[in-house]
């Protein structure tokens, strides 16, 4: 709802330019000398009242009445605007890998002083993706040896973002249960009435755990008309991995240096590409933050939400109040002119 103050007939506000002229006439226009008095018996007191002061008060009242009248002619209004949005929103489940391999430091930029892991970058980009889709219901699951629900599909994106920030390596026993994650996401979307249902799977490994085969979960998603976008992250070959503590933070040695081990990247690109193809989705590959950000931008562009807006407005006219004010001022001026400020030649 939007409240605004507007004038319906703004052209009448130009009449304010005439007020200085009226004020000049009232100040310099003089009749023959007169004497103000309320009654004959108080004539003596009336003679002591300064004529210019009385005339000034009457002129001010007329001036204010004229000002109120001009405002009334301009029709001041308070407008309450209501915007109603109707969207064919998309229901999305985000599956985020939190296995120990997500502690890889290959996304670390040289000029960064803070140690940045793959998971740190994944959370940043995922958060931006959520913020860019305010009209969609979005849910999330995280997975390592097993999958667990972070959030069901919801429009409360602030709550979803808060839960995303809490993700870290070590929340679940280590492993990579891609099939379990896909099955959980598909199960959360199966009763959705949305025309478009998506799963965005982000991982840097291959399926090494879980009791549901990835392709079986993929067939389940395809049967439910759920499209899966798979995102594989991480550079190929031997890369440095940080060692996590109990809270998923990078462990530091006594000299303040991160404890790093070297390891082999084991991303199963073939599996991720097959999952995407079977559900008419797409497979993406990212080896740095920019590529990952571009991938989520591409997904955002490919799956646009159709939003229609209707605007309604209620108008409250205020001109009656200004007319009433003008009449009261004129009545007061008339009363004073014929009583306390009454004059005789």
Buried (B, 14 or more C-beta within 10 A) or exposed (E): EEEEEEBEEEEBEEBEEEEEEEBEEBEEEEEEEBEBBBEEEEEEEBEEBEBEEBBEBBBBBBBBBBBBBBBBBBBBBEBEEEEEEEEEBBBBBBBBBBBBBBBBBBBBEEEEEEBBBBBBBBBBBBBEBBEEBBBBBBBBBBBBBBBBBBBBBEEEBEEBBEBBEEBBBBBBEBBBBBBBBBBBBBBBBBEBEBEBBBBBBBBBBBBBBBEBBBBEBBBBBBEBBBBBBBBBBBBEEEBBBBBBBEEBBBEBEEEEEBEBEEBEBEBBEEBBBBBBBBBEBBBBBBBBBEBBBBBBBEBBEEBEBEEEEEEEEEEEEBBEEBBEBBEBBBEBBEEBBEEBBBBEE
